[in-house]
Amino acid sequence: YAFRTMRKSPGFTAVAVLSLALGIGATTAIFSVMDALMLRPLPIKDPQRLVMVARSDSGFFTYRIWEQIRDQQDVFSSSFAYMQTTFAFANRGEKQSIPGIYVSGDYFNTLGVSAIRGRTLLPSDDQRGAALVCVISYGFWQRQYAKSPSVIGKTLSLDGQQFEVVGVTPPSFFGIDVGETFDAIVPLESERIVDAKRSAVNAPWNLWWLPRVGSATDAPDSWWLFVGGRLKTGVDAQRASARFRVLAPAIFQAALPPEANEETRQRALQRALVAIPIPNGI
């Protein structure tokens, strides 16, 4: 009876079916976003203990400020810095852009993420003069290497530099930026070498918002890093923010270049730092 009725009114039936389809699709999309942003926790250990450090006017930091936060703070059991980027991946003569992340040596340790094959990056990998190594995602391992166990030790050509693959991350790990992904993760220190290669061949600068003044790691005025950490036992985000308000002047002052003028110094002393919880990603 229902089908006979719908057949008698094809126009009404089409509008009704289309309205239902659009409504169901929109509802599904909304709940998918809510699930990713609000309901599903990060695929990392104890995400409720993680916070991001932010300035009063932005979330980016220079490499020098990251070093000061890492060395001067006393509220984190461990800390990390990172930046999303893209790499030119060369494979059998063909080049393609792939998503990547620059990370500090304690990134994986702080997040509590282990490799399912090989190992993750270590602090020793994030030192000047260290060999170029990378960790790849499960998806990239599946697409490029058909999940071959022999991937560990192979080399990956990223922006003209050869990185040794030392590990593969779990399939559920996408980083801490909801909606983003990665194919390769490399140490922060490798940015100096990658940038030198780009400069030599006049390649495009993939951290496009930075002034083209050489390595972002060396430039005191390149604001490009996100910084976060795992809170010590007994410390919450509110207490961490209170402590950072005390530490901020010394952190920003120590990170200033020697040639900074008085106006720049005064502006740095007025900046504040806060700790923002990230239980469900940023």
N, C-alpha and C positions, 0 to 999 in steps of 0.2 A: 504494500500500500504506500509506503514511504517513497519508494523508487518511482511508482506510477505518478505520485503527486509531484515529485521533483521534475519528472519528464514533462508534465503539463506546463510547468513554469520554469523553463531553462534559464531565463534571465535572472529571476530571483534566486534560483539555485546556484548559479555561478557567483553572484555577489555574496551570498551567504557562505559558500565554501571558501572563496577568496578571503573574506573577512576573518573567518575562523583560522585559516592558514596563517594570515599575517599576525593575528593575535597570539596564536600558539608560538609562532616563530619569535616574535618580539619578547614574549614572556620567557621562553627558553634562553634567549640571548641575555636578558637581564639577570636571570638567576645564574647563568654561567659566569657572568662577570662578578656577581656577588659572591659566588662560591670561590672564585680565584682571589678576590680582593679581601673578603671579610671572613669567610667561613673556613677555608682550607688553610692550615698552618704551613709555614715554610718547611720544605723537606730537609730540615737541619735539626741538630740537637738543641733542645731547650730554647726555642726561639724567643720565649718570653724574657730571657736574660739578655737578649741582644738589643742594642740601641745604636742609632746613628748620631753622630755629632754634627751639629749645624751651627753656622754663624747666624747672627741676628739679621743679616741681610742676604744670605745665600747658603747653599749647601755645599759649594765647591771649596776646595782648599789647594794651596800650593804644596809642592813636595816638601819644602822646608817646614811649613806649618804641620804637615803630617808627621814629620820626624819629631817635632817638638811635642805634639800631642802624644805620640807613641812613647816618648822618653820621659815626659814630665808628669803625666797624669798618674793618679794613684787610685782610680776607681774601677779600672778594668783588670781582669785576670789575663786578658790578651786582647789585642786590637788588630785592625786591618784597614787597608786602603785599597780602592779599586776604581776602575773606570771602564765603561763599555766603549768599544771601538769596532773597527772593521779591519780585516787583513786581506791583502791580495794573496790568495792561495793558488799556487802553481801546481798543476797536476798533469803530467804527461804532455807538457807543452801548452796546455790551456790554463788560462787564469780566470779566476772568479773571486768575487768579494764574499767573505764569510764573516759572520759576527764573532767577535772575540772580547776578551776581558784582560786588562792589565791588573794584576793583583800583587799585594805585598806577600812576603814569605809566610806570614801567619794566617793568611786568609782561610785556608781549609781547616787548620787547627782551631781557629776561633769559631768557625761555623760548626765544627764537629762533623765534617763530611769526610768519609774515607773513599778510597778508590775501589772499584770492583775488579780492576785489573791493574797491576803495577802499583804505583804510589801516587800521592798528591804532591804538590809543590811544598818545599821546605824553606825555612829561613836561609839556609845555605845556598839555595838557588837564587835568592834575591840579593846577591852581593856583587859588587863590581868585579869583573874578571871571571865570574862563574860561567860555566858552560850554558849554552842556550837550550832550555828544555821547555816542554809544554805538556799540558794535560788536555785531553780531548773529551768531548761529550759522548754519551752513549749513542745518541742519534748519528753523530758524525762517524763514529766507529762502525756503526751498522751500515751507513750509506757508502762510505769510502773503502772500508776494509772487510765488509761482510762479517763483522764480529770475529775476525781472525785473532787467535791468541798471540800470534807473532807480531802484533802491532807494536808492542813494547820494544823500544830500541830503534824503530824506524824513524826516518827524518821527514819533517814537514816543512815545505817551503812557504814561509810567511813573509810577505813584503821583501822578498829576495834574500832572506836569511834562513839558514837551515836550523830548525829546532828538533831536538830529539824528543820523541813521545815517551813519557815516563809513566803515564797512567790514563785510566778511563774512569769518568765519574758515573755514579748511579743513574739509571734512566729517569728517576724522579727529580734530579737536581737540575735547576735552570739558573741558579744564582739567587740573588735576593731581590731582583727587580721584576715584579709581576708583569707579565706580558712580554718580557724580553727573553732571549735565549742566547746560546753561544755554541760555537763549534770548537774553539781553542782558547785556553787560558794560559797566559805567559806571565813571568815575573815582571814587576815594575821596572827593575834595573835594565831589562832588555830593551826598554823604550829608548834608552840612549843609543844603543847599537842600531835598532830599527830606524830611528830618525836619521842617524848618520848615513845609512844606506839610502834612505829616501832623498836626502840632500844631494848625495853623490849622483843619483840618476834623475834628479829633478822630478821625483814622483809626487803625486798629490798628497797633501797633508790630511790624514783622515780624522785627526782631532781638529775639525775645521773651525771651531770657535776660538782657537788659541792664536795669538800673534805668531807669525812665522819668524821666530828668533832663535831657532835651534831646538835642542831637546827640551821638552816640557819638564823633564825631571830636573834639569839644570837651571831653568829660567825661574827667577824669583817672582815674576809677575804673571805666571801661567796658572790660572785657577782651574784645575781640571780633575781633582780627585774627590771622591766621596770617602768619608772616614767613619768607621764604626768600631764597636767593641763589645765584649762579653763582660757584663757587670760582675764584680766580686760578690761573694756571698754576703748578704746583709746590706747590700747597696741597691737602691732602686733608682729609677730614672730621675725622680725628683731630687734625691740626694746627690746624684751624679751632676745634675744641672747646677745645683748650688755650689758644688766643688769647682766646677768648670768656670763659674762666674769669678771665683777667686783666682784661678789659674790663668784665665784668658789674657790679662795684660802681659804677664811674663812670657806666655807662649807666642803671642803676636810680636812682642818686642824682640825676642830672640830670633824670630824668623825673618826680620827685616834685613835687607841687604845693607852693607856698610855705607853705601852712597845715598841712602834714603834721607830726604830732607826733613825738617822739623814738622812740617804740615802732615807728611805721610806718617811720621811717628805718632803724632797726636791722634790721627785718625785710627791708627792701629790700636792704640790704647783704649779707644772707645768701643771697640768691637766686643761682642759678647759671644759666649758659647753655650749651647744647650744640648741636652741628651734627649733624643726622641725614640720611644719604643717602636720596634718594628716586628711585632709577632706575626704579621701576615704579609710582610714584604713592603716595598716602597714604590 
